[in-house]
Amino acid sequence: MAVDDWTAPTTRATNFVVTADVWNTDIVNDLTALFNAMVGDASADAALPHLHKNGTFAARPGATSAMVGRTYLCTDVGLEYICLPNAYAASPTHVWYPSRHIPALCDHFSEDFVARPHGTTTAAVPAWHAAEGWQISATVTTDTGLMINGPVSLLQLLCDVQNDNNYLLSAQLWVPTANYVPMHVQVRPGNASASAGVQCMFGWGDSAGSGATVPNNFIGYIVDPDNAAGEGVSTTWYAICRQGSVTRRFTNTTVSMTAGQNHLFEVICKDAVTVQFYVDGAQVGTDLDLTATPVITDMSWRFRARKTDAGATDRSWTLDHLSWWKRRKRITD
């Protein structure tokens, strides 16, 4: 019986007698391993990793050094990943990065905040951003708002008076049902101006909740050095989830908001009820099950900066990059 096992071919001497064992090892088993790796899309032998695999998002294998360069197409979302060395941290050593998507199957949005023209300061979103679905909602004075720095691809939320809020909101991005997952979001949030006096938040949220509080329904990250949201003093980013005004997850990432620009934050919705948080390729906490209080409905992506101290110093927070991919609803849904 053929075995899925690869043995490196060996040169045999003249008049060598090919026994059944040699025949099975060198020919039958090797051909079986090659067939399974190339045609069957899987081989049990680690020496024959198929570099172009496909399957569901949940079945994607772990990233290892042996898989560098391997691509994996998630057939249930239409998103392809590539395994590469981790560019953000020493551990984990290798991660899967989204590489391309199939537009008919996968909805995709990416924003680098590159200004055209750059170097402007305004309290309103420039027309080129508004056309892409962004809007500003700010309680700020006329000299604050958005400061766009084109050459370094950063957008700054700036507040100068205590309790000033500066929101950057998108259109609706997510309805957490089976028709729109899996979903993968990557964010480089940038740096804050200080380790105190500014509350920063980004993620999905509904319209409920205002001022310093976290929206009643929210999935994302927050740093709150003055405890303005009532979740506790935090000078590092926390992964947070709230459902129906109840905080379900509040986990320290240990990443400081004053040194956040070179870190990669991710939220992965594996299915309609399972959420994962990642920073620099490492999962923060464990999988979060949303079924306990399933009240999250339509949610928009939002960045928010809030000045929480009474001093005269302006407080700001820069945004670097946002990308998301999610399953596009099918006609059969």
C-alpha positions in Angstrom: 0.0 0.0 0.0 1.4 3.4 -1.0 2.6 5.6 1.9 2.7 9.4 1.8 6.4 9.6 2.6 9.3 11.2 0.7 12.7 9.6 0.5 15.5 11.4 -1.3 16.4 9.5 -4.5 19.6 7.4 -4.3 21.9 6.5 -7.2 22.1 2.7 -7.5 25.1 0.7 -8.7 25.1 -1.2 -11.9 23.2 -4.5 -11.7 21.6 -3.4 -8.4 18.6 -5.6 -7.7 15.5 -3.6 -7.1 13.7 -5.2 -4.3 10.0 -4.6 -3.4 11.1 -2.4 -0.4 13.3 -0.2 -2.7 10.6 0.0 -5.3 8.0 1.1 -2.8 10.3 3.6 -1.0 12.0 5.2 -4.0 9.2 5.2 -6.5 5.7 4.4 -5.2 5.9 6.4 -1.9 7.8 9.3 -3.5 5.3 9.6 -6.3 2.4 9.4 -3.7 4.0 12.2 -1.7 4.5 14.4 -4.8 1.0 13.7 -6.0 -0.5 14.7 -2.6 1.6 17.8 -2.4 0.9 19.1 -5.9 -2.5 17.8 -6.8 -4.1 16.8 -3.5 -3.0 20.1 -2.0 -1.6 18.3 1.1 1.2 16.0 2.0 1.9 14.4 5.3 5.6 14.7 4.7 7.1 18.0 6.0 9.8 17.9 3.3 7.1 18.6 0.7 5.1 21.7 1.7 2.8 22.8 -1.0 3.6 26.5 -1.5 0.1 27.4 -2.9 -2.5 26.1 -0.6 -6.2 26.8 -0.2 -8.9 26.1 2.3 -11.1 27.9 4.8 -9.9 30.7 7.0 -10.3 28.5 10.1 -8.1 25.8 8.5 -5.2 28.1 7.7 -2.1 26.4 9.2 0.2 28.1 11.7 3.1 30.2 10.3 6.5 28.7 10.5 10.0 29.2 9.0 9.4 26.2 6.7 6.4 28.1 5.2 8.1 31.3 4.2 6.9 32.3 0.8 3.9 30.0 1.0 0.6 31.5 0.0 -2.8 30.4 1.4 -6.1 31.3 -0.3 -9.0 31.5 2.1 -11.8 30.3 -0.1 -14.6 31.4 2.2 -13.6 35.0 2.1 -11.6 35.4 -1.1 -8.4 36.6 0.7 -4.9 35.3 0.1 -2.2 35.4 2.7 1.6 35.0 2.4 3.9 33.6 5.2 6.8 35.9 6.0 9.2 36.6 8.9 7.6 38.9 11.5 8.5 42.5 10.6 7.3 43.9 13.9 8.5 41.7 16.7 10.8 38.8 17.5 7.9 36.6 18.6 6.1 35.1 16.9 8.9 34.7 14.4 6.6 34.2 11.4 3.2 35.5 10.6 0.6 35.4 7.8 0.2 38.8 6.0 -2.8 39.6 3.7 -1.4 39.8 0.2 -4.2 40.1 -2.3 -8.0 39.6 -2.5 -10.6 38.6 -5.1 -12.9 41.6 -5.5 -15.9 39.4 -6.4 -15.6 37.6 -3.1 -13.8 39.9 -0.7 -14.6 43.5 0.2 -11.4 45.6 0.8 -10.6 49.1 2.1 -7.2 50.7 2.7 -6.3 54.2 3.8 -2.7 55.5 4.1 -3.8 59.1 4.9 -1.5 60.5 2.2 -2.7 64.1 1.7 -3.1 65.8 -1.7 -1.9 68.5 -1.2 0.0 67.8 2.0 0.7 70.0 4.9 -2.8 71.5 5.4 -4.6 72.0 8.7 -8.3 72.0 8.8 -11.2 71.1 11.1 -13.0 69.4 8.2 -12.1 66.3 6.2 -10.6 67.4 2.8 -12.8 66.5 -0.2 -10.6 63.7 -1.3 -11.0 62.0 2.0 -14.8 62.7 2.2 -15.2 61.1 -1.2 -13.8 57.9 0.3 -16.4 57.9 3.1 -14.5 59.6 5.9 -16.1 62.4 8.0 -15.0 64.5 10.9 -17.0 65.1 14.0 -15.2 67.4 16.3 -15.9 69.7 19.3 -12.8 71.8 18.7 -11.8 75.4 18.3 -11.0 76.7 14.8 -7.2 76.1 15.1 -7.5 72.4 15.8 -8.9 69.4 14.0 -7.0 67.4 11.3 -3.4 68.1 10.4 -2.4 66.1 7.4 1.3 65.4 6.7 1.6 63.9 3.3 5.3 63.0 3.0 5.2 60.7 6.0 1.7 59.4 5.4 0.3 60.5 8.8 -3.0 62.2 9.8 -3.1 64.0 13.2 -6.1 64.4 15.4 -5.4 67.6 17.4 -7.3 69.0 20.5 -6.4 72.1 22.5 -9.1 72.5 25.1 -10.0 70.2 27.9 -12.8 67.7 26.9 -12.3 68.5 23.2 -13.3 65.4 21.1 -12.0 64.8 17.6 -13.5 61.9 15.8 -12.6 60.5 12.4 -15.5 58.3 11.3 -16.1 56.0 8.4 -19.2 54.9 6.8 -20.7 51.6 8.1 -18.1 48.9 7.7 -19.4 45.8 9.4 -22.5 44.0 10.3 -21.4 41.0 12.4 -23.4 38.2 10.8 -22.3 35.1 9.0 -22.7 36.9 5.7 -19.8 39.3 6.4 -17.1 37.2 8.1 -14.3 36.2 8.2 -13.0 39.8 8.6 -9.4 41.0 9.1 -8.4 44.6 10.1 -4.9 46.0 10.4 -4.1 49.4 11.9 -0.9 51.3 12.6 -2.3 53.9 15.1 0.7 56.2 15.4 2.0 58.1 18.4 0.2 60.3 20.9 1.7 63.6 22.0 2.1 62.6 25.7 1.6 59.7 28.1 -1.2 61.6 29.9 -3.8 64.1 29.1 -5.1 62.5 25.9 -7.5 59.6 25.5 -7.2 57.6 22.2 -9.5 55.0 20.8 -10.0 53.2 17.5 -12.2 50.3 16.4 -15.8 49.6 15.5 -18.6 51.3 17.4 -22.2 52.3 17.2 -23.6 55.8 17.7 -24.5 55.1 21.3 -22.2 56.6 23.9 -20.6 60.1 23.6 -18.0 62.3 25.2 -15.3 60.5 27.1 -17.1 57.1 27.2 -16.6 54.1 25.1 -19.6 53.4 22.8 -22.1 51.1 24.2 -21.1 48.5 21.5 -17.5 48.6 20.6 -14.7 46.3 19.4 -11.2 47.8 19.2 -8.4 49.4 21.3 -8.3 52.2 23.9 -5.6 54.1 25.9 -7.0 56.2 28.7 -4.4 57.7 31.1 -6.9 59.8 33.0 -9.6 57.1 33.2 -12.1 59.4 31.4 -14.0 56.3 30.1 -14.2 54.8 33.5 -12.5 51.5 32.6 -9.4 52.3 34.8 -6.2 54.2 34.3 -4.2 52.9 31.4 -1.1 54.3 29.9 -0.8 51.5 27.3 -3.2 50.3 24.7 -5.9 47.9 25.8 -7.9 45.5 23.7 -11.6 46.2 24.6 -15.0 44.9 23.7 -18.3 46.3 25.0 -21.7 44.8 24.3 -24.9 46.5 25.5 -22.9 48.9 27.7 -21.2 45.9 29.4 -17.4 45.5 29.1 -16.6 42.0 27.9 -12.8 42.4 27.3 -10.2 44.8 28.7 -6.8 43.3 28.1 -3.4 45.1 28.4 -1.3 45.0 25.2 1.7 46.5 27.0 2.3 48.8 24.0 2.6 52.5 25.0 0.6 55.1 23.1 3.7 57.3 22.9 5.6 54.7 21.0 2.8 53.2 18.9 3.7 54.2 15.4 5.8 51.1 14.6 3.4 48.6 15.9 0.7 46.6 14.0 -2.7 46.2 15.7 -5.2 43.7 14.3 -8.7 42.5 14.9 -9.8 39.3 13.3 -13.4 38.1 13.3 -13.1 34.4 12.6 -16.9 34.0 12.4 -20.1 35.8 13.5 -19.3 35.3 17.2 -15.5 34.9 17.6 -13.2 37.9 17.8 -9.4 37.9 18.2 -7.0 40.8 19.0 -3.4 40.8 17.9 -0.5 43.2 18.3 2.7 42.6 16.3 1.5 39.2 15.3 0.9 37.9 18.8 -2.6 37.3 20.1 -3.7 39.5 23.0 -5.6 37.4 25.4 -7.8 34.5 24.2 -10.6 34.2 21.6 -13.6 36.3 22.6 -17.1 34.8 22.2 -19.7 37.4 21.4 -22.7 35.1 21.9 -23.1 36.0 25.6 -24.9 39.3 24.8 -25.4 39.4 21.0 -26.6 43.0 20.7 -24.0 44.4 18.3 -25.6 45.4 15.0 -24.5 48.0 12.5 -21.1 49.5 13.4 -18.8 52.1 11.9 -15.1 52.4 12.2 -13.9 55.3 14.2 -10.7 57.0 15.5 -11.1 59.3 18.4 -8.8 61.6 20.3 -9.9 63.5 23.5 -8.0 66.1 25.5 -8.6 65.2 29.2 -6.4 67.6 31.1 -6.9 71.3 31.8 -3.5 72.5 30.8 -2.7 74.8 27.9 -0.7 72.2 26.0 -2.3 70.9 22.8 -2.8 67.1 22.7 -2.6 65.1 19.5 -2.6 61.6 18.1 -1.3 60.5 14.7 -2.8 57.9 12.4 -0.7 56.0 10.0 -2.6 53.2 8.2 -5.9 51.3 8.1 -6.7 48.2 6.0 -9.6 45.8 6.3 -10.8 42.8 4.4 -14.2 41.1 4.8 -16.3 38.5 3.1 -18.6 40.0 0.5 -22.2 38.9 0.8 -23.1 36.2 -1.8 -26.3 36.0 -3.8 -27.0 32.7 -2.1 -26.9 34.3 1.4 
